[in-house]
Amino acid sequence: MKGKINIILTGVGGQGVITAANILGKAALKEKVNVFVSEVHGMAQRGGSVNCSVRMGEVSGPLVPSGTADVILSTEPIEALRYISYSNKNTKIITDINPVIPYTVSVGEEEYPDIDEVFKELSKYGKLYKIDAVKISKDAGALITKNIVMLGALSATGILPFPPDVFLETILENIPKKFKAMNRKAFDGGLKAIK
Amino acid sequence: MEILEDTPGKKILLLGNEAITRGAIEAGIDVATTYPGTPSSEIADTFSLIARSLIKQNKEPSYYFEYSVNEKVALEIAAAASITGLRALTCMKHVGLNVASDAFMTYLYVGCKGGHVIISADDPSCHSSQNEQDNRYFALFGNAPMLEPSTPDEAREMTRVGFDLSEEIKLPILLRTTTRLNHVRGEINLEKIQKPRGKGHFEKDPMLVTVPAIARLQHPILLEKINKAEKISEKSKFNKIINIGKPNGWGIVTSGVAYNYVKEIAEDLKLNVRILKLGMTHPIPRKMCEEFIKSCKDIVVVEELEPILENQLKVMAYEINSKVKFYGKSTGHFSRLYEFNLDIVADAFSKLFKIKNPIIKPKESKIKLPSRPPALCPGCPHRATYYAVKKAAPKTTIYPTDIGCYTLGKAPPYEVADLLLCMGSNAGTACGFAVSTDQKIISFMGDSTFFHSGIPPIIDAVHHNHDVVITVLDNRTTAMTGHQPHPGNEFDGMGRPARKILVEDVVKGCGVEHIEIVNPNKIKETTEAFKRALEFKGTSVVVSKSPCILLENRDKRKRGEKIFVYEIDQEVCRKCKICISRFSCPSFYYGDDDAIFIDSQQCNGCGNCADICPFEAISPKEAKK
């Protein structure tokens, strides 16, 4: 593959961000595309903000440099904004619209910003796509498929070096039989949400 | 399992740590040992997972694996295995090598027989560590040959080849990695799996007993071995020169993960440079480096943390009367702090080569975002212990703490972490505070930390009658690093039955006269126990026993038991806020008009909030989905 693809996946611990990044890596490998996936483990993982880099093509460094993300894929709105330094004006910012309120806000120590202001701000930085991944995943069968909804939306951008049907095939290979139908629905839901 | 497939040429995606395990399996590993620690944990966890899954299928694993009690014991076990001719591996986080260093330094005098690869997983930027020490110094300190991989596949290959090198040089090899290698997934090219040796044989040899007369004989032998290793380093395929563009006198010397950044930025900026990529960095290939120095007018050294290559190259340049100019840490182009990335290398190169920096960071958003700091999980028994402690102890109490999830007790409202040095330091520093102050002292350590290095300071406390309360937070696992078993469990790292050792039995054996054993979920009783321990003049130990809620709930689900989430009766709640601001469980949140609710998604059903509510407004409601 010529050129580079830089993808930032962000969200909150427990939303399947690392799993999504891993599946993306496996799909690239299957399509014979050079790929690096960078993850967070250990103390950084406990209930915190999560960010993974997925880089494909003519790349050597495992982390996406500032201002070079082709896509920021976020399972939570403010987490997209937290990692906005990876964006440039051509970046496609895809975020779930449903906030996950941090504990620091729940107990009144800090404030969660006005959600419409967050979206307005995000659209200043790149091309913003808002999707209700919570609803799509629940319609597909379970909230746990939310990360697959996000991967469907990512595939719809056309940024990946493989088409959605090939990507979906790899995703389903990595999922137990009884959950395949649910995840297929989730992926299709995400795909349509962007188109 | 894909990682066990003997299919040379096949490409699979693996985490750097899994790739190291694969490399060892390809080399026919016989004995692997560890004490878990981020960012090294998944190397050993992969050995454990493979062994457990084989044993479940009634198949015998081809190697012996254990989570040892600490890194020193892990190294000693593997060293003895190697001396009997077996291939051995020991993995640990960087600070683990401090613990193992006593064995490490003299093991190098004695040397090994079967190949032995010791992995030190360094953590530049302290992602999950108490310091960012550069363990390449250990290779120089003890004279251990060292390999530094740049990518997951190189980590696999270096591990595999490391065993051969170790047997050739007769020294253990230090494979030094960093977080950005351990926790990066990349393409792995599988090679053939060799058969393990199975059983070793120990042949007696007086040279193995390092009494002074023998040690004096062994030291020159070690230096001879390192001279031989230098010759190997000169020819090693891991040390190579890569030309980018049409080199015009500029050279770059780099190693480890930094190489990836150098290569990508040099290509992107279309530089004309020679890159000396060092993979075997101790002993450094002197002749190769001297030739490289002679071929350059200017040399940039790009290495994370300490200027180890930079200083060695400067000495060489001096010795060959070279006038080459060096750029790196000493010129301020690179920092001795934190891990590097493409941004940092691009910034330095754009200054050095007078090219516009291609990486442009957008302006930061002015919207203030709330933080998401790591916190004790909902239902964590440590929270209950801390709540009881704060009820029992006077305000001026000193709280020495230790390494584990419970270090998160540093955050408000608990603030029960006043000093942290290393594994086991809670009890030792507690004794120090006891001899230095009149303040009350309550220290905390986990059960795995207790077995690791928490026992000797308890013996010290008892012997000298230090007036301290030492708490062992016994949640029956090594939680923070991924729930690895320890000597307090009835099974081992291969999933086989093991003798369970009780913390309280050990403490009793140490001669502690005042021992309190509590279930922290009974908060009132726990508070009383801490009060009694504080009143006792001398050394007391509180063993606070309750399993990690994540494990407990996993087991409950396996058994088909229901987990009931709790709910606040809004009619009864008087908004005293004890639950949310003093007990501070992350599943609590404020709704409209300061009404307090429990998030049923987050609640793990421990029920401690129901105990501490003065108005009995909280009760179990529905089974968690």
HADDOCK unambig.tbl for C-alpha pairs under 7 A between the chains (distance, minus, plus):
assign (segid A and resid 26 and name CA) (segid B and resid 13 and name CA) 6.23 0.50 0.50
assign (segid A and resid 29 and name CA) (segid B and resid 13 and name CA) 6.89 0.50 0.50
assign (segid A and resid 29 and name CA) (segid B and resid 187 and name CA) 6.94 0.50 0.50
assign (segid A and resid 35 and name CA) (segid B and resid 186 and name CA) 6.07 0.50 0.50
assign (segid A and resid 36 and name CA) (segid B and resid 184 and name CA) 6.60 0.50 0.50
assign (segid A and resid 36 and name CA) (segid B and resid 185 and name CA) 5.57 0.50 0.50
assign (segid A and resid 36 and name CA) (segid B and resid 186 and name CA) 4.94 0.50 0.50
assign (segid A and resid 37 and name CA) (segid B and resid 184 and name CA) 5.45 0.50 0.50
assign (segid A and resid 37 and name CA) (segid B and resid 185 and name CA) 4.84 0.50 0.50
assign (segid A and resid 37 and name CA) (segid B and resid 186 and name CA) 6.65 0.50 0.50
assign (segid A and resid 38 and name CA) (segid B and resid 183 and name CA) 6.17 0.50 0.50
assign (segid A and resid 38 and name CA) (segid B and resid 184 and name CA) 4.45 0.50 0.50
assign (segid A and resid 38 and name CA) (segid B and resid 185 and name CA) 6.38 0.50 0.50
assign (segid A and resid 39 and name CA) (segid B and resid 183 and name CA) 5.67 0.50 0.50
assign (segid A and resid 39 and name CA) (segid B and resid 184 and name CA) 6.26 0.50 0.50
assign (segid A and resid 42 and name CA) (segid B and resid 38 and name CA) 5.85 0.50 0.50
assign (segid A and resid 42 and name CA) (segid B and resid 128 and name CA) 6.14 0.50 0.50
assign (segid A and resid 42 and name CA) (segid B and resid 480 and name CA) 6.60 0.50 0.50
assign (segid A and resid 42 and name CA) (segid B and resid 481 and name CA) 5.97 0.50 0.50
assign (segid A and resid 43 and name CA) (segid B and resid 128 and name CA) 5.45 0.50 0.50
assign (segid A and resid 43 and name CA) (segid B and resid 480 and name CA) 6.81 0.50 0.50
assign (segid A and resid 44 and name CA) (segid B and resid 127 and name CA) 6.75 0.50 0.50
assign (segid A and resid 44 and name CA) (segid B and resid 128 and name CA) 6.75 0.50 0.50
assign (segid A and resid 44 and name CA) (segid B and resid 374 and name CA) 6.86 0.50 0.50
assign (segid A and resid 46 and name CA) (segid B and resid 374 and name CA) 5.08 0.50 0.50
assign (segid A and resid 46 and name CA) (segid B and resid 375 and name CA) 6.69 0.50 0.50
assign (segid A and resid 47 and name CA) (segid B and resid 374 and name CA) 5.28 0.50 0.50
assign (segid A and resid 47 and name CA) (segid B and resid 375 and name CA) 6.51 0.50 0.50
assign (segid A and resid 48 and name CA) (segid B and resid 372 and name CA) 4.99 0.50 0.50
assign (segid A and resid 48 and name CA) (segid B and resid 373 and name CA) 5.66 0.50 0.50
assign (segid A and resid 48 and name CA) (segid B and resid 374 and name CA) 5.24 0.50 0.50
assign (segid A and resid 49 and name CA) (segid B and resid 372 and name CA) 5.93 0.50 0.50
assign (segid A and resid 59 and name CA) (segid B and resid 264 and name CA) 6.41 0.50 0.50
assign (segid A and resid 60 and name CA) (segid B and resid 260 and name CA) 4.87 0.50 0.50
assign (segid A and resid 60 and name CA) (segid B and resid 261 and name CA) 6.65 0.50 0.50
assign (segid A and resid 60 and name CA) (segid B and resid 263 and name CA) 6.93 0.50 0.50
assign (segid A and resid 60 and name CA) (segid B and resid 264 and name CA) 5.60 0.50 0.50
assign (segid A and resid 61 and name CA) (segid B and resid 260 and name CA) 4.83 0.50 0.50
assign (segid A and resid 61 and name CA) (segid B and resid 261 and name CA) 5.09 0.50 0.50
assign (segid A and resid 61 and name CA) (segid B and resid 264 and name CA) 6.71 0.50 0.50
assign (segid A and resid 61 and name CA) (segid B and resid 342 and name CA) 6.67 0.50 0.50
assign (segid A and resid 62 and name CA) (segid B and resid 184 and name CA) 6.96 0.50 0.50
assign (segid A and resid 63 and name CA) (segid B and resid 341 and name CA) 6.86 0.50 0.50
assign (segid A and resid 65 and name CA) (segid B and resid 342 and name CA) 5.75 0.50 0.50
assign (segid A and resid 65 and name CA) (segid B and resid 343 and name CA) 5.74 0.50 0.50
assign (segid A and resid 66 and name CA) (segid B and resid 343 and name CA) 6.76 0.50 0.50
assign (segid A and resid 66 and name CA) (segid B and resid 359 and name CA) 6.41 0.50 0.50
assign (segid A and resid 66 and name CA) (segid B and resid 360 and name CA) 6.62 0.50 0.50
assign (segid A and resid 66 and name CA) (segid B and resid 361 and name CA) 5.23 0.50 0.50
assign (segid A and resid 67 and name CA) (segid B and resid 359 and name CA) 6.56 0.50 0.50
assign (segid A and resid 67 and name CA) (segid B and resid 360 and name CA) 5.60 0.50 0.50
assign (segid A and resid 67 and name CA) (segid B and resid 361 and name CA) 4.97 0.50 0.50
assign (segid A and resid 67 and name CA) (segid B and resid 362 and name CA) 6.18 0.50 0.50
assign (segid A and resid 85 and name CA) (segid B and resid 361 and name CA) 5.86 0.50 0.50
assign (segid A and resid 85 and name CA) (segid B and resid 362 and name CA) 5.60 0.50 0.50
assign (segid A and resid 85 and name CA) (segid B and resid 364 and name CA) 6.68 0.50 0.50
assign (segid A and resid 87 and name CA) (segid B and resid 362 and name CA) 6.91 0.50 0.50
assign (segid A and resid 88 and name CA) (segid B and resid 362 and name CA) 6.67 0.50 0.50
assign (segid A and resid 102 and name CA) (segid B and resid 372 and name CA) 5.78 0.50 0.50
assign (segid A and resid 103 and name CA) (segid B and resid 586 and name CA) 5.52 0.50 0.50
assign (segid A and resid 104 and name CA) (segid B and resid 371 and name CA) 6.90 0.50 0.50
assign (segid A and resid 105 and name CA) (segid B and resid 370 and name CA) 6.95 0.50 0.50
assign (segid A and resid 106 and name CA) (segid B and resid 588 and name CA) 6.88 0.50 0.50
assign (segid A and resid 106 and name CA) (segid B and resid 589 and name CA) 4.27 0.50 0.50
assign (segid A and resid 106 and name CA) (segid B and resid 590 and name CA) 5.64 0.50 0.50
assign (segid A and resid 107 and name CA) (segid B and resid 580 and name CA) 6.60 0.50 0.50
assign (segid A and resid 107 and name CA) (segid B and resid 581 and name CA) 6.90 0.50 0.50
assign (segid A and resid 107 and name CA) (segid B and resid 589 and name CA) 5.89 0.50 0.50
assign (segid A and resid 107 and name CA) (segid B and resid 590 and name CA) 6.52 0.50 0.50
assign (segid A and resid 110 and name CA) (segid B and resid 370 and name CA) 5.72 0.50 0.50
assign (segid A and resid 111 and name CA) (segid B and resid 370 and name CA) 6.05 0.50 0.50
assign (segid A and resid 112 and name CA) (segid B and resid 369 and name CA) 6.82 0.50 0.50
assign (segid A and resid 112 and name CA) (segid B and resid 370 and name CA) 6.05 0.50 0.50
assign (segid A and resid 113 and name CA) (segid B and resid 369 and name CA) 6.87 0.50 0.50
